[in-house]
C-alpha cells in the first residue's frame, strides 16, 4: 500500500487505467494491506478485488482522482 501511495498521481492513474495492470495492482496493494493490518472488511475487499479486479480498479481510478487514495484503504 505504501509504495502505491508514494507514487506520483500520474503513475497511480496509469497503473489503474490499463485493464490487466490495474487488476494486478489492486491484488498486490489490497492483499499486502490485509496481511499488514488485517480486518474482516479488508478481507472482503481482497476477495472481491481478486474476482472483480478490473471493475474495482476503474472505480479506484476515479476515487484516486478525487481523493488521492484508494477506496476502502
ABEGO torsion letter per residue (X at the ends): XAAAAABBAAAAAAAAABAAAAAAAAAAAAAAAAAAAEEAAAAAAAAAAAAAAAAAAAAAAAAAAAAGBBBGX
